[in-house]
């Protein structure tokens, strides 16, 4: 597989991970920040569901259209896992101060 596919899989995993936090907060009825809201404001649960869904859509399109994704093969698994881990750590640091 070309090296660019591994980078795209990393980025797709980042979109997937970001989508999870927004979608879960939205369907749980909790307001949560999205990039378009001012730093001190949280967006409505509906806006978060839409934002999470948009992230899922981008992740799906990247996974589906840029090289096949074979979970279980070392390269794909490592890059997807790394994308999720790095994004998860960054989001934890960014949203860590947002506790009610």
C-alpha positions in Angstrom: 0.0 0.0 0.0 1.3 3.5 -0.8 2.6 5.5 2.2 0.0 8.2 1.6 -2.8 5.7 2.5 -1.3 5.3 6.0 -1.3 9.0 6.5 -4.9 9.2 5.3 -5.9 6.4 7.7 -4.3 8.3 10.6 -6.3 11.4 9.6 -9.5 9.4 9.2 -9.0 7.9 12.7 -8.6 11.4 14.1 -11.9 12.5 12.5 -13.6 9.3 13.9 -12.3 10.0 17.4 -13.3 13.6 17.3 -16.8 12.6 16.1 -17.3 10.2 19.0 -17.0 12.9 21.7 -19.3 15.3 20.0 -21.9 12.7 19.0 -22.0 11.1 22.5 -22.4 14.4 24.2 -25.1 15.4 21.7 -27.2 12.3 22.0 -26.8 12.5 25.8 -28.4 15.9 25.8 -25.3 17.8 27.0 -24.0 21.0 25.5 -20.4 20.8 24.3 -18.0 23.0 22.4 -17.8 22.8 18.6 -15.1 24.7 16.6 -17.6 27.3 15.3 -18.7 28.4 18.8 -16.8 31.1 20.8 -14.3 29.6 23.2 -16.5 30.2 26.3 -19.7 29.0 24.8 -21.0 25.5 24.4 -23.2 24.4 21.5 -26.5 22.8 21.7 -26.8 19.0 21.8 -28.4 19.1 18.3 -25.4 21.0 16.9 -23.1 18.4 18.5 -24.9 15.5 16.9 -24.6 17.1 13.5 -20.9 18.0 14.1 -20.2 14.4 15.2 -22.0 13.0 12.3 -20.1 15.2 9.9 -16.8 13.9 11.4 -18.0 10.3 11.0 -18.9 11.1 7.3 -15.4 12.5 6.6 -13.8 9.5 8.4 -15.9 7.1 6.3 -15.1 8.8 3.1 -11.4 8.8 3.8 -11.4 5.1 4.9 -13.5 4.1 1.9 -11.8 6.0 -0.9 -8.1 6.1 -0.1 -6.8 2.6 -0.1 -8.5 -0.3 1.5 -8.5 -0.5 5.3 -7.4 -3.9 6.6 -7.6 -3.9 10.4 -5.3 -6.7 11.5 -2.5 -5.9 9.2 0.4 -4.2 11.0 0.6 -1.0 9.0 -3.2 -0.2 9.0 -3.7 -1.2 12.6 -0.7 0.9 13.9 -1.7 4.0 12.0 -5.4 3.9 12.9 -4.6 3.2 16.5 -2.0 6.0 16.6 -4.4 8.4 15.0 -7.1 7.6 17.6 -4.6 7.8 20.5 -3.0 11.1 19.5 -6.4 12.7 18.8 -7.8 11.3 22.1 -4.9 12.8 24.1 -5.2 16.1 22.4 -9.0 16.3 22.9 -8.6 15.3 26.6 -6.2 18.2 27.0 -8.4 20.7 25.1 -11.7 19.7 26.7 -10.2 19.0 30.2 -11.0 22.5 31.4 -14.7 22.2 30.3 -15.9 20.4 33.4 -19.1 21.9 34.7 
